[in-house]
Amino acid sequence: MHEQILSICEDKRLLKASEVARILNISRSLVYRLIHTGKIPSIRINQAVRIHHDDLNRFIEGNRTEADTYPIHS
């Protein structure tokens, strides 16, 4: 039963700051600074801070530069 619930909600689950840090390859403290400045929208549940994956994707796309759109050739 628990596995079924996880599979249904996996694409809708909220990310922890540590997960966002790992995805972006930055420190967790930098994730919290980006949240505090409003650059990454967040959801607060009591003391917990969570990020919706759509908001993270928008942040990534909004920070993409021209050079990021071309593959690097060796």
Predicted model as a PDB file, atoms N, CA, C, CB and O in Angstrom, pLDDT in the B-factor column:
MODEL        1                                                                  
ATOM      1  N   MET A   1       0.824  -1.195   0.000  1.00 48.00           N  
ATOM      2  CA  MET A   1       0.000   0.000   0.000  1.00 48.00           C  
ATOM      3  C   MET A   1       0.867   1.257   0.000  1.00 48.00           C  
ATOM      4  CB  MET A   1      -0.937  -0.001   1.207  1.00 48.00           C  
ATOM      5  O   MET A   1       0.612   2.204  -0.744  1.00 48.00           O  
ATOM      6  N   HIS A   2       1.893   1.246   0.847  1.00 51.00           N  
ATOM      7  CA  HIS A   2       2.784   2.400   0.949  1.00 51.00           C  
ATOM      8  C   HIS A   2       3.484   2.670  -0.387  1.00 51.00           C  
ATOM      9  CB  HIS A   2       3.826   2.175   2.059  1.00 51.00           C  
ATOM     10  O   HIS A   2       3.609   3.827  -0.788  1.00 51.00           O  
ATOM     11  N   GLU A   3       3.936   1.634  -1.073  1.00 53.00           N  
ATOM     12  CA  GLU A   3       4.605   1.798  -2.366  1.00 53.00           C  
ATOM     13  C   GLU A   3       3.650   2.377  -3.404  1.00 53.00           C  
ATOM     14  CB  GLU A   3       5.162   0.453  -2.857  1.00 53.00           C  
ATOM     15  O   GLU A   3       4.058   3.189  -4.236  1.00 53.00           O  
ATOM     16  N   GLN A   4       2.394   1.972  -3.364  1.00 52.00           N  
ATOM     17  CA  GLN A   4       1.405   2.486  -4.307  1.00 52.00           C  
ATOM     18  C   GLN A   4       1.200   3.985  -4.106  1.00 52.00           C  
ATOM     19  CB  GLN A   4       0.070   1.740  -4.149  1.00 52.00           C  
ATOM     20  O   GLN A   4       1.119   4.737  -5.077  1.00 52.00           O  
ATOM     21  N   ILE A   5       1.116   4.418  -2.854  1.00 51.00           N  
ATOM     22  CA  ILE A   5       0.954   5.838  -2.561  1.00 51.00           C  
ATOM     23  C   ILE A   5       2.169   6.611  -3.059  1.00 51.00           C  
ATOM     24  CB  ILE A   5       0.749   6.067  -1.045  1.00 51.00           C  
ATOM     25  O   ILE A   5       2.012   7.679  -3.651  1.00 51.00           O  
ATOM     26  N   LEU A   6       3.377   6.099  -2.833  1.00 52.00           N  
ATOM     27  CA  LEU A   6       4.589   6.771  -3.301  1.00 52.00           C  
ATOM     28  C   LEU A   6       4.605   6.902  -4.818  1.00 52.00           C  
ATOM     29  CB  LEU A   6       5.827   6.016  -2.834  1.00 52.00           C  
ATOM     30  O   LEU A   6       4.969   7.955  -5.341  1.00 52.00           O  
ATOM     31  N   SER A   7       4.217   5.853  -5.528  1.00 52.00           N  
ATOM     32  CA  SER A   7       4.264   5.917  -6.985  1.00 52.00           C  
ATOM     33  C   SER A   7       3.251   6.917  -7.528  1.00 52.00           C  
ATOM     34  CB  SER A   7       4.009   4.538  -7.583  1.00 52.00           C  
ATOM     35  O   SER A   7       3.511   7.565  -8.542  1.00 52.00           O  
ATOM     36  N   ILE A   8       2.127   7.049  -6.885  1.00 49.00           N  
ATOM     37  CA  ILE A   8       1.112   8.012  -7.326  1.00 49.00           C  
ATOM     38  C   ILE A   8       1.596   9.439  -7.082  1.00 49.00           C  
ATOM     39  CB  ILE A   8      -0.228   7.767  -6.593  1.00 49.00           C  
ATOM     40  O   ILE A   8       1.377  10.319  -7.914  1.00 49.00           O  
ATOM     41  N   CYS A   9       2.244   9.670  -5.958  1.00 59.00           N  
ATOM     42  CA  CYS A   9       2.618  11.023  -5.546  1.00 59.00           C  
ATOM     43  C   CYS A   9       4.039  11.417  -5.936  1.00 59.00           C  
ATOM     44  CB  CYS A   9       2.465  11.152  -4.067  1.00 59.00           C  
ATOM     45  O   CYS A   9       4.418  12.570  -5.730  1.00 59.00           O  
ATOM     46  N   GLU A  10       4.823  10.528  -6.481  1.00 61.00           N  
ATOM     47  CA  GLU A  10       6.243  10.796  -6.725  1.00 61.00           C  
ATOM     48  C   GLU A  10       6.465  12.058  -7.557  1.00 61.00           C  
ATOM     49  CB  GLU A  10       6.880   9.610  -7.423  1.00 61.00           C  
ATOM     50  O   GLU A  10       7.347  12.853  -7.234  1.00 61.00           O  
ATOM     51  N   ASP A  11       5.687  12.259  -8.617  1.00 63.00           N  
ATOM     52  CA  ASP A  11       5.896  13.437  -9.458  1.00 63.00           C  
ATOM     53  C   ASP A  11       5.288  14.693  -8.844  1.00 63.00           C  
ATOM     54  CB  ASP A  11       5.307  13.203 -10.837  1.00 63.00           C  
ATOM     55  O   ASP A  11       5.531  15.794  -9.340  1.00 63.00           O  
ATOM     56  N   LYS A  12       4.510  14.555  -7.786  1.00 74.00           N  
ATOM     57  CA  LYS A  12       3.869  15.704  -7.141  1.00 74.00           C  
ATOM     58  C   LYS A  12       4.522  16.067  -5.811  1.00 74.00           C  
ATOM     59  CB  LYS A  12       2.397  15.419  -6.922  1.00 74.00           C  
ATOM     60  O   LYS A  12       4.149  17.067  -5.197  1.00 74.00           O  
ATOM     61  N   ARG A  13       5.486  15.275  -5.356  1.00 83.00           N  
ATOM     62  CA  ARG A  13       6.037  15.507  -4.029  1.00 83.00           C  
ATOM     63  C   ARG A  13       6.888  16.770  -3.996  1.00 83.00           C  
ATOM     64  CB  ARG A  13       6.862  14.311  -3.584  1.00 83.00           C  
ATOM     65  O   ARG A  13       7.421  17.208  -5.015  1.00 83.00           O  
ATOM     66  N   LEU A  14       6.999  17.331  -2.829  1.00 94.00           N  
ATOM     67  CA  LEU A  14       7.778  18.538  -2.624  1.00 94.00           C  
ATOM     68  C   LEU A  14       9.208  18.160  -2.253  1.00 94.00           C  
ATOM     69  CB  LEU A  14       7.140  19.427  -1.530  1.00 94.00           C  
ATOM     70  O   LEU A  14       9.441  17.151  -1.587  1.00 94.00           O  
ATOM     71  N   LEU A  15      10.160  18.978  -2.689  1.00 96.00           N  
ATOM     72  CA  LEU A  15      11.577  18.705  -2.467  1.00 96.00           C  
ATOM     73  C   LEU A  15      12.083  19.403  -1.220  1.00 96.00           C  
ATOM     74  CB  LEU A  15      12.396  19.137  -3.672  1.00 96.00           C  
ATOM     75  O   LEU A  15      11.678  20.525  -0.917  1.00 96.00           O  
ATOM     76  N   LYS A  16      12.969  18.736  -0.498  1.00 96.00           N  
ATOM     77  CA  LYS A  16      13.655  19.343   0.645  1.00 96.00           C  
ATOM     78  C   LYS A  16      14.795  20.214   0.122  1.00 96.00           C  
ATOM     79  CB  LYS A  16      14.193  18.248   1.633  1.00 96.00           C  
ATOM     80  O   LYS A  16      15.246  20.047  -1.011  1.00 96.00           O  
ATOM     81  N   ALA A  17      15.250  21.139   0.952  1.00 97.00           N  
ATOM     82  CA  ALA A  17      16.374  22.009   0.577  1.00 97.00           C  
ATOM     83  C   ALA A  17      17.613  21.181   0.252  1.00 97.00           C  
ATOM     84  CB  ALA A  17      16.688  23.009   1.709  1.00 97.00           C  
ATOM     85  O   ALA A  17      18.362  21.523  -0.663  1.00 97.00           O  
ATOM     86  N   SER A  18      17.834  20.106   0.986  1.00 97.00           N  
ATOM     87  CA  SER A  18      19.003  19.261   0.726  1.00 97.00           C  
ATOM     88  C   SER A  18      18.898  18.576  -0.642  1.00 97.00           C  
ATOM     89  CB  SER A  18      19.155  18.204   1.836  1.00 97.00           C  
ATOM     90  O   SER A  18      19.909  18.379  -1.315  1.00 97.00           O  
ATOM     91  N   GLU A  19      17.690  18.218  -1.049  1.00 96.00           N  
ATOM     92  CA  GLU A  19      17.508  17.604  -2.363  1.00 96.00           C  
ATOM     93  C   GLU A  19      17.740  18.627  -3.472  1.00 96.00           C  
ATOM     94  CB  GLU A  19      16.099  16.999  -2.485  1.00 96.00           C  
ATOM     95  O   GLU A  19      18.352  18.317  -4.495  1.00 96.00           O  
ATOM     96  N   VAL A  20      17.245  19.850  -3.262  1.00 97.00           N  
ATOM     97  CA  VAL A  20      17.473  20.922  -4.241  1.00 97.00           C  
ATOM     98  C   VAL A  20      18.960  21.222  -4.342  1.00 97.00           C  
ATOM     99  CB  VAL A  20      16.690  22.204  -3.853  1.00 97.00           C  
ATOM    100  O   VAL A  20      19.485  21.415  -5.439  1.00 97.00           O  
ATOM    101  N   ALA A  21      19.639  21.263  -3.205  1.00 97.00           N  
ATOM    102  CA  ALA A  21      21.085  21.509  -3.199  1.00 97.00           C  
ATOM    103  C   ALA A  21      21.810  20.443  -4.004  1.00 97.00           C  
ATOM    104  CB  ALA A  21      21.626  21.545  -1.757  1.00 97.00           C  
ATOM    105  O   ALA A  21      22.717  20.757  -4.776  1.00 97.00           O  
ATOM    106  N   ARG A  22      21.420  19.196  -3.832  1.00 97.00           N  
ATOM    107  CA  ARG A  22      22.057  18.099  -4.564  1.00 97.00           C  
ATOM    108  C   ARG A  22      21.767  18.209  -6.068  1.00 97.00           C  
ATOM    109  CB  ARG A  22      21.567  16.734  -4.022  1.00 97.00           C  
ATOM    110  O   ARG A  22      22.656  17.975  -6.887  1.00 97.00           O  
ATOM    111  N   ILE A  23      20.541  18.559  -6.427  1.00 96.00           N  
ATOM    112  CA  ILE A  23      20.172  18.699  -7.840  1.00 96.00           C  
ATOM    113  C   ILE A  23      20.971  19.821  -8.499  1.00 96.00           C  
ATOM    114  CB  ILE A  23      18.661  18.972  -7.980  1.00 96.00           C  
ATOM    115  O   ILE A  23      21.469  19.661  -9.613  1.00 96.00           O  
ATOM    116  N   LEU A  24      21.092  20.957  -7.807  1.00 96.00           N  
ATOM    117  CA  LEU A  24      21.792  22.123  -8.367  1.00 96.00           C  
ATOM    118  C   LEU A  24      23.297  22.099  -8.132  1.00 96.00           C  
ATOM    119  CB  LEU A  24      21.224  23.386  -7.778  1.00 96.00           C  
ATOM    120  O   LEU A  24      24.027  22.941  -8.656  1.00 96.00           O  
ATOM    121  N   ASN A  25      23.758  21.135  -7.345  1.00 97.00           N  
ATOM    122  CA  ASN A  25      25.169  21.029  -6.991  1.00 97.00           C  
ATOM    123  C   ASN A  25      25.665  22.303  -6.292  1.00 97.00           C  
ATOM    124  CB  ASN A  25      26.007  20.752  -8.245  1.00 97.00           C  
ATOM    125  O   ASN A  25      26.720  22.845  -6.624  1.00 97.00           O  
ATOM    126  N   ILE A  26      24.870  22.763  -5.314  1.00 97.00           N  
ATOM    127  CA  ILE A  26      25.222  23.929  -4.503  1.00 97.00           C  
ATOM    128  C   ILE A  26      25.017  23.551  -3.033  1.00 97.00           C  
ATOM    129  CB  ILE A  26      24.355  25.195  -4.899  1.00 97.00           C  
ATOM    130  O   ILE A  26      24.508  22.472  -2.727  1.00 97.00           O  
ATOM    131  N   SER A  27      25.415  24.439  -2.139  1.00 97.00           N  
ATOM    132  CA  SER A  27      25.249  24.161  -0.714  1.00 97.00           C  
ATOM    133  C   SER A  27      23.796  24.364  -0.293  1.00 97.00           C  
ATOM    134  CB  SER A  27      26.178  25.061   0.123  1.00 97.00           C  
ATOM    135  O   SER A  27      23.036  25.091  -0.933  1.00 97.00           O  
ATOM    136  N   ARG A  28      23.440  23.707   0.788  1.00 97.00           N  
ATOM    137  CA  ARG A  28      22.092  23.859   1.320  1.00 97.00           C  
ATOM    138  C   ARG A  28      21.867  25.288   1.810  1.00 97.00           C  
ATOM    139  CB  ARG A  28      21.847  22.859   2.459  1.00 97.00           C  
ATOM    140  O   ARG A  28      20.759  25.814   1.697  1.00 97.00           O  
ATOM    141  N   SER A  29      22.907  25.918   2.354  1.00 97.00           N  
ATOM    142  CA  SER A  29      22.751  27.298   2.818  1.00 97.00           C  
ATOM    143  C   SER A  29      22.461  28.246   1.657  1.00 97.00           C  
ATOM    144  CB  SER A  29      24.010  27.753   3.562  1.00 97.00           C  
ATOM    145  O   SER A  29      21.713  29.211   1.814  1.00 97.00           O  
ATOM    146  N   LEU A  30      23.051  27.972   0.493  1.00 98.00           N  
ATOM    147  CA  LEU A  30      22.751  28.801  -0.676  1.00 98.00           C  
ATOM    148  C   LEU A  30      21.304  28.596  -1.119  1.00 98.00           C  
ATOM    149  CB  LEU A  30      23.716  28.475  -1.836  1.00 98.00           C  
ATOM    150  O   LEU A  30      20.650  29.548  -1.544  1.00 98.00           O  
ATOM    151  N   VAL A  31      20.804  27.385  -1.026  1.00 98.00           N  
ATOM    152  CA  VAL A  31      19.387  27.128  -1.352  1.00 98.00           C  
ATOM    153  C   VAL A  31      18.510  27.974  -0.441  1.00 98.00           C  
ATOM    154  CB  VAL A  31      19.032  25.606  -1.201  1.00 98.00           C  
ATOM    155  O   VAL A  31      17.568  28.613  -0.909  1.00 98.00           O  
ATOM    156  N   TYR A  32      18.809  27.987   0.859  1.00 97.00           N  
ATOM    157  CA  TYR A  32      18.010  28.788   1.797  1.00 97.00           C  
ATOM    158  C   TYR A  32      18.111  30.275   1.489  1.00 97.00           C  
ATOM    159  CB  TYR A  32      18.457  28.527   3.235  1.00 97.00           C  
ATOM    160  O   TYR A  32      17.126  30.996   1.646  1.00 97.00           O  
ATOM    161  N   ARG A  33      19.275  30.757   1.056  1.00 98.00           N  
ATOM    162  CA  ARG A  33      19.406  32.169   0.664  1.00 98.00           C  
ATOM    163  C   ARG A  33      18.554  32.474  -0.563  1.00 98.00           C  
ATOM    164  CB  ARG A  33      20.880  32.517   0.380  1.00 98.00           C  
ATOM    165  O   ARG A  33      17.908  33.519  -0.625  1.00 98.00           O  
ATOM    166  N   LEU A  34      18.551  31.561  -1.544  1.00 98.00           N  
ATOM    167  CA  LEU A  34      17.735  31.753  -2.745  1.00 98.00           C  
ATOM    168  C   LEU A  34      16.245  31.754  -2.396  1.00 98.00           C  
ATOM    169  CB  LEU A  34      18.036  30.654  -3.782  1.00 98.00           C  
ATOM    170  O   LEU A  34      15.461  32.480  -3.007  1.00 98.00           O  
ATOM    171  N   ILE A  35      15.865  30.947  -1.425  1.00 97.00           N  
ATOM    172  CA  ILE A  35      14.477  30.927  -0.962  1.00 97.00           C  
ATOM    173  C   ILE A  35      14.162  32.235  -0.241  1.00 97.00           C  
ATOM    174  CB  ILE A  35      14.221  29.710  -0.027  1.00 97.00           C  
ATOM    175  O   ILE A  35      13.131  32.857  -0.496  1.00 97.00           O  
ATOM    176  N   HIS A  36      15.052  32.649   0.660  1.00 97.00           N  
ATOM    177  CA  HIS A  36      14.840  33.870   1.448  1.00 97.00           C  
ATOM    178  C   HIS A  36      14.711  35.110   0.563  1.00 97.00           C  
ATOM    179  CB  HIS A  36      15.988  34.062   2.435  1.00 97.00           C  
ATOM    180  O   HIS A  36      13.922  36.006   0.864  1.00 97.00           O  
ATOM    181  N   THR A  37      15.475  35.166  -0.519  1.00 97.00           N  
ATOM    182  CA  THR A  37      15.414  36.325  -1.417  1.00 97.00           C  
ATOM    183  C   THR A  37      14.276  36.218  -2.430  1.00 97.00           C  
ATOM    184  CB  THR A  37      16.735  36.483  -2.150  1.00 97.00           C  
ATOM    185  O   THR A  37      14.052  37.146  -3.207  1.00 97.00           O  
ATOM    186  N   GLY A  38      13.557  35.093  -2.429  1.00 96.00           N  
ATOM    187  CA  GLY A  38      12.426  34.931  -3.332  1.00 96.00           C  
ATOM    188  C   GLY A  38      12.790  34.432  -4.709  1.00 96.00           C  
ATOM    189  O   GLY A  38      11.927  34.367  -5.585  1.00 96.00           O  
ATOM    190  N   LYS A  39      14.041  34.079  -4.925  1.00 97.00           N  
ATOM    191  CA  LYS A  39      14.456  33.598  -6.246  1.00 97.00           C  
ATOM    192  C   LYS A  39      13.930  32.191  -6.518  1.00 97.00           C  
ATOM    193  CB  LYS A  39      15.982  33.616  -6.361  1.00 97.00           C  
ATOM    194  O   LYS A  39      13.653  31.834  -7.663  1.00 97.00           O  
ATOM    195  N   ILE A  40      13.796  31.396  -5.457  1.00 97.00           N  
ATOM    196  CA  ILE A  40      13.163  30.085  -5.569  1.00 97.00           C  
ATOM    197  C   ILE A  40      11.939  30.119  -4.655  1.00 97.00           C  
ATOM    198  CB  ILE A  40      14.162  28.904  -5.180  1.00 97.00           C  
ATOM    199  O   ILE A  40      12.087  30.242  -3.439  1.00 97.00           O  
ATOM    200  N   PRO A  41      10.734  30.011  -5.217  1.00 97.00           N  
ATOM    201  CA  PRO A  41       9.527  29.985  -4.376  1.00 97.00           C  
ATOM    202  C   PRO A  41       9.529  28.742  -3.488  1.00 97.00           C  
ATOM    203  CB  PRO A  41       8.246  30.017  -5.252  1.00 97.00           C  
ATOM    204  O   PRO A  41      10.038  27.691  -3.876  1.00 97.00           O  
ATOM    205  N   SER A  42       8.961  28.872  -2.308  1.00 97.00           N  
ATOM    206  CA  SER A  42       8.928  27.745  -1.387  1.00 97.00           C  
ATOM    207  C   SER A  42       7.584  27.668  -0.677  1.00 97.00           C  
ATOM    208  CB  SER A  42      10.060  27.853  -0.367  1.00 97.00           C  
ATOM    209  O   SER A  42       6.773  28.593  -0.713  1.00 97.00           O  
ATOM    210  N   ILE A  43       7.388  26.540  -0.040  1.00 95.00           N  
ATOM    211  CA  ILE A  43       6.194  26.296   0.752  1.00 95.00           C  
ATOM    212  C   ILE A  43       6.670  25.992   2.167  1.00 95.00           C  
ATOM    213  CB  ILE A  43       5.320  25.118   0.158  1.00 95.00           C  
ATOM    214  O   ILE A  43       7.539  25.143   2.364  1.00 95.00           O  
ATOM    215  N   ARG A  44       6.107  26.676   3.139  1.00 95.00           N  
ATOM    216  CA  ARG A  44       6.486  26.439   4.535  1.00 95.00           C  
ATOM    217  C   ARG A  44       5.378  25.649   5.215  1.00 95.00           C  
ATOM    218  CB  ARG A  44       6.751  27.783   5.287  1.00 95.00           C  
ATOM    219  O   ARG A  44       4.210  26.036   5.186  1.00 95.00           O  
ATOM    220  N   ILE A  45       5.765  24.532   5.828  1.00 93.00           N  
ATOM    221  CA  ILE A  45       4.859  23.702   6.602  1.00 93.00           C  
ATOM    222  C   ILE A  45       5.444  23.642   8.006  1.00 93.00           C  
ATOM    223  CB  ILE A  45       4.680  22.257   5.969  1.00 93.00           C  
ATOM    224  O   ILE A  45       6.375  22.880   8.265  1.00 93.00           O  
ATOM    225  N   ASN A  46       4.893  24.453   8.915  1.00 95.00           N  
ATOM    226  CA  ASN A  46       5.479  24.657  10.241  1.00 95.00           C  
ATOM    227  C   ASN A  46       6.925  25.098  10.068  1.00 95.00           C  
ATOM    228  CB  ASN A  46       5.392  23.358  11.109  1.00 95.00           C  
ATOM    229  O   ASN A  46       7.167  26.153   9.483  1.00 95.00           O  
ATOM    230  N   GLN A  47       7.889  24.332  10.552  1.00 93.00           N  
ATOM    231  CA  GLN A  47       9.300  24.693  10.426  1.00 93.00           C  
ATOM    232  C   GLN A  47       9.925  24.190   9.127  1.00 93.00           C  
ATOM    233  CB  GLN A  47      10.075  24.148  11.602  1.00 93.00           C  
ATOM    234  O   GLN A  47      11.016  24.620   8.755  1.00 93.00           O  
ATOM    235  N   ALA A  48       9.242  23.290   8.445  1.00 95.00           N  
ATOM    236  CA  ALA A  48       9.806  22.673   7.236  1.00 95.00           C  
ATOM    237  C   ALA A  48       9.604  23.587   6.027  1.00 95.00           C  
ATOM    238  CB  ALA A  48       9.156  21.290   6.975  1.00 95.00           C  
ATOM    239  O   ALA A  48       8.557  24.215   5.870  1.00 95.00           O  
ATOM    240  N   VAL A  49      10.627  23.645   5.183  1.00 96.00           N  
ATOM    241  CA  VAL A  49      10.569  24.409   3.931  1.00 96.00           C  
ATOM    242  C   VAL A  49      10.668  23.413   2.793  1.00 96.00           C  
ATOM    243  CB  VAL A  49      11.717  25.492   3.846  1.00 96.00           C  
ATOM    244  O   VAL A  49      11.557  22.562   2.784  1.00 96.00           O  
ATOM    245  N   ARG A  50       9.762  23.513   1.836  1.00 97.00           N  
ATOM    246  CA  ARG A  50       9.744  22.594   0.704  1.00 97.00           C  
ATOM    247  C   ARG A  50       9.621  23.383  -0.594  1.00 97.00           C  
ATOM    248  CB  ARG A  50       8.584  21.577   0.836  1.00 97.00           C  
ATOM    249  O   ARG A  50       9.082  24.489  -0.616  1.00 97.00           O  
ATOM    250  N   ILE A  51      10.135  22.789  -1.683  1.00 97.00           N  
ATOM    251  CA  ILE A  51      10.124  23.421  -3.001  1.00 97.00           C  
ATOM    252  C   ILE A  51       9.399  22.490  -3.963  1.00 97.00           C  
ATOM    253  CB  ILE A  51      11.579  23.732  -3.502  1.00 97.00           C  
ATOM    254  O   ILE A  51       9.691  21.296  -4.031  1.00 97.00           O  
ATOM    255  N   HIS A  52       8.460  23.048  -4.698  1.00 95.00           N  
ATOM    256  CA  HIS A  52       7.755  22.269  -5.717  1.00 95.00           C  
ATOM    257  C   HIS A  52       8.678  22.111  -6.922  1.00 95.00           C  
ATOM    258  CB  HIS A  52       6.402  22.955  -6.128  1.00 95.00           C  
ATOM    259  O   HIS A  52       9.358  23.059  -7.314  1.00 95.00           O  
ATOM    260  N   HIS A  53       8.703  20.934  -7.501  1.00 92.00           N  
ATOM    261  CA  HIS A  53       9.643  20.677  -8.608  1.00 92.00           C  
ATOM    262  C   HIS A  53       9.395  21.589  -9.801  1.00 92.00           C  
ATOM    263  CB  HIS A  53       9.544  19.225  -9.054  1.00 92.00           C  
ATOM    264  O   HIS A  53      10.340  21.911 -10.520  1.00 92.00           O  
ATOM    265  N   ASP A  54       8.147  22.021 -10.039  1.00 93.00           N  
ATOM    266  CA  ASP A  54       7.872  22.964 -11.132  1.00 93.00           C  
ATOM    267  C   ASP A  54       8.553  24.315 -10.871  1.00 93.00           C  
ATOM    268  CB  ASP A  54       6.344  23.162 -11.302  1.00 93.00           C  
ATOM    269  O   ASP A  54       9.082  24.933 -11.795  1.00 93.00           O  
ATOM    270  N   ASP A  55       8.540  24.769  -9.617  1.00 95.00           N  
ATOM    271  CA  ASP A  55       9.214  26.027  -9.268  1.00 95.00           C  
ATOM    272  C   ASP A  55      10.719  25.910  -9.453  1.00 95.00           C  
ATOM    273  CB  ASP A  55       8.895  26.426  -7.822  1.00 95.00           C  
ATOM    274  O   ASP A  55      11.369  26.852  -9.907  1.00 95.00           O  
ATOM    275  N   LEU A  56      11.271  24.756  -9.101  1.00 96.00           N  
ATOM    276  CA  LEU A  56      12.704  24.540  -9.307  1.00 96.00           C  
ATOM    277  C   LEU A  56      13.044  24.554 -10.791  1.00 96.00           C  
ATOM    278  CB  LEU A  56      13.145  23.211  -8.675  1.00 96.00           C  
ATOM    279  O   LEU A  56      14.038  25.157 -11.196  1.00 96.00           O  
ATOM    280  N   ASN A  57      12.225  23.894 -11.602  1.00 95.00           N  
ATOM    281  CA  ASN A  57      12.463  23.892 -13.054  1.00 95.00           C  
ATOM    282  C   ASN A  57      12.376  25.295 -13.635  1.00 95.00           C  
ATOM    283  CB  ASN A  57      11.458  22.978 -13.759  1.00 95.00           C  
ATOM    284  O   ASN A  57      13.163  25.644 -14.514  1.00 95.00           O  
ATOM    285  N   ARG A  58      11.427  26.112 -13.159  1.00 95.00           N  
ATOM    286  CA  ARG A  58      11.325  27.499 -13.634  1.00 95.00           C  
ATOM    287  C   ARG A  58      12.561  28.298 -13.229  1.00 95.00           C  
ATOM    288  CB  ARG A  58      10.051  28.172 -13.076  1.00 95.00           C  
ATOM    289  O   ARG A  58      13.059  29.108 -14.011  1.00 95.00           O  
ATOM    290  N   PHE A  59      13.055  28.076 -12.025  1.00 97.00           N  
ATOM    291  CA  PHE A  59      14.275  28.750 -11.577  1.00 97.00           C  
ATOM    292  C   PHE A  59      15.443  28.387 -12.481  1.00 97.00           C  
ATOM    293  CB  PHE A  59      14.596  28.382 -10.118  1.00 97.00           C  
ATOM    294  O   PHE A  59      16.207  29.258 -12.897  1.00 97.00           O  
ATOM    295  N   ILE A  60      15.581  27.109 -12.782  1.00 95.00           N  
ATOM    296  CA  ILE A  60      16.679  26.652 -13.643  1.00 95.00           C  
ATOM    297  C   ILE A  60      16.558  27.270 -15.028  1.00 95.00           C  
ATOM    298  CB  ILE A  60      16.690  25.110 -13.747  1.00 95.00           C  
ATOM    299  O   ILE A  60      17.539  27.789 -15.560  1.00 95.00           O  
ATOM    300  N   GLU A  61      15.377  27.221 -15.615  1.00 95.00           N  
ATOM    301  CA  GLU A  61      15.178  27.786 -16.958  1.00 95.00           C  
ATOM    302  C   GLU A  61      15.391  29.299 -16.965  1.00 95.00           C  
ATOM    303  CB  GLU A  61      13.768  27.457 -17.472  1.00 95.00           C  
ATOM    304  O   GLU A  61      15.923  29.846 -17.931  1.00 95.00           O  
ATOM    305  N   GLY A  62      14.980  29.974 -15.895  1.00 94.00           N  
ATOM    306  CA  GLY A  62      15.147  31.418 -15.807  1.00 94.00           C  
ATOM    307  C   GLY A  62      16.590  31.853 -15.650  1.00 94.00           C  
ATOM    308  O   GLY A  62      16.917  33.016 -15.890  1.00 94.00           O  
ATOM    309  N   ASN A  63      17.452  30.941 -15.254  1.00 93.00           N  
ATOM    310  CA  ASN A  63      18.868  31.259 -15.069  1.00 93.00           C  
ATOM    311  C   ASN A  63      19.756  30.681 -16.157  1.00 93.00           C  
ATOM    312  CB  ASN A  63      19.331  30.759 -13.733  1.00 93.00           C  
ATOM    313  O   ASN A  63      20.981  30.761 -16.076  1.00 93.00           O  
ATOM    314  N   ARG A  64      19.147  30.108 -17.156  1.00 89.00           N  
ATOM    315  CA  ARG A  64      19.906  29.546 -18.280  1.00 89.00           C  
ATOM    316  C   ARG A  64      20.483  30.689 -19.105  1.00 89.00           C  
ATOM    317  CB  ARG A  64      19.006  28.623 -19.166  1.00 89.00           C  
ATOM    318  O   ARG A  64      19.793  31.672 -19.375  1.00 89.00           O  
ATOM    319  N   THR A  65      21.741  30.566 -19.506  1.00 85.00           N  
ATOM    320  CA  THR A  65      22.376  31.573 -20.350  1.00 85.00           C  
ATOM    321  C   THR A  65      22.516  31.029 -21.762  1.00 85.00           C  
ATOM    322  CB  THR A  65      23.758  31.986 -19.781  1.00 85.00           C  
ATOM    323  O   THR A  65      22.320  29.837 -21.999  1.00 85.00           O  
ATOM    324  N   GLU A  66      22.851  31.893 -22.683  1.00 75.00           N  
ATOM    325  CA  GLU A  66      23.010  31.500 -24.088  1.00 75.00           C  
ATOM    326  C   GLU A  66      24.013  30.361 -24.228  1.00 75.00           C  
ATOM    327  CB  GLU A  66      23.458  32.701 -24.934  1.00 75.00           C  
ATOM    328  O   GLU A  66      23.794  29.428 -25.001  1.00 75.00           O  
ATOM    329  N   ALA A  67      25.099  30.435 -23.490  1.00 69.00           N  
ATOM    330  CA  ALA A  67      26.134  29.396 -23.584  1.00 69.00           C  
ATOM    331  C   ALA A  67      25.621  28.047 -23.104  1.00 69.00           C  
ATOM    332  CB  ALA A  67      27.364  29.797 -22.772  1.00 69.00           C  
ATOM    333  O   ALA A  67      26.107  27.007 -23.547  1.00 69.00           O  
ATOM    334  N   ASP A  68      24.630  28.053 -22.192  1.00 60.00           N  
ATOM    335  CA  ASP A  68      24.096  26.804 -21.672  1.00 60.00           C  
ATOM    336  C   ASP A  68      23.295  26.016 -22.704  1.00 60.00           C  
ATOM    337  CB  ASP A  68      23.235  27.085 -20.482  1.00 60.00           C  
ATOM    338  O   ASP A  68      23.051  24.824 -22.517  1.00 60.00           O  
ATOM    339  N   THR A  69      22.885  26.667 -23.787  1.00 60.00           N  
ATOM    340  CA  THR A  69      22.026  25.994 -24.753  1.00 60.00           C  
ATOM    341  C   THR A  69      22.820  25.238 -25.810  1.00 60.00           C  
ATOM    342  CB  THR A  69      21.120  26.999 -25.421  1.00 60.00           C  
ATOM    343  O   THR A  69      22.234  24.515 -26.616  1.00 60.00           O  
ATOM    344  N   TYR A  70      24.122  25.387 -25.823  1.00 61.00           N  
ATOM    345  CA  TYR A  70      24.945  24.718 -26.818  1.00 61.00           C  
ATOM    346  C   TYR A  70      25.799  23.639 -26.178  1.00 61.00           C  
ATOM    347  CB  TYR A  70      25.825  25.724 -27.545  1.00 61.00           C  
ATOM    348  O   TYR A  70      26.345  23.854 -25.096  1.00 61.00           O  
ATOM    349  N   PRO A  71      25.928  22.496 -26.811  1.00 65.00           N  
ATOM    350  CA  PRO A  71      26.780  21.445 -26.223  1.00 65.00           C  
ATOM    351  C   PRO A  71      28.253  21.843 -26.264  1.00 65.00           C  
ATOM    352  CB  PRO A  71      26.578  20.108 -26.966  1.00 65.00           C  
ATOM    353  O   PRO A  71      28.693  22.567 -27.156  1.00 65.00           O  
ATOM    354  N   ILE A  72      28.989  21.360 -25.293  1.00 62.00           N  
ATOM    355  CA  ILE A  72      30.427  21.637 -25.231  1.00 62.00           C  
ATOM    356  C   ILE A  72      31.136  20.562 -26.033  1.00 62.00           C  
ATOM    357  CB  ILE A  72      30.950  21.679 -23.748  1.00 62.00           C  
ATOM    358  O   ILE A  72      30.907  19.371 -25.825  1.00 62.00           O  
ATOM    359  N   HIS A  73      31.994  20.979 -26.944  1.00 63.00           N  
ATOM    360  CA  HIS A  73      32.756  20.045 -27.777  1.00 63.00           C  
ATOM    361  C   HIS A  73      34.174  19.968 -27.261  1.00 63.00           C  
ATOM    362  CB  HIS A  73      32.741  20.474 -29.266  1.00 63.00           C  
ATOM    363  O   HIS A  73      34.775  20.985 -26.914  1.00 63.00           O  
ATOM    364  N   SER A  74      34.708  18.765 -27.210  1.00 55.00           N  
ATOM    365  CA  SER A  74      36.084  18.576 -26.717  1.00 55.00           C  
ATOM    366  C   SER A  74      37.090  18.790 -27.817  1.00 55.00           C  
ATOM    367  CB  SER A  74      36.261  17.182 -26.125  1.00 55.00           C  
ATOM    368  O   SER A  74      38.293  18.672 -27.585  1.00 55.00           O  
TER     369      SER A  74                                                      
ENDMDL                                                                          
END                                                                             
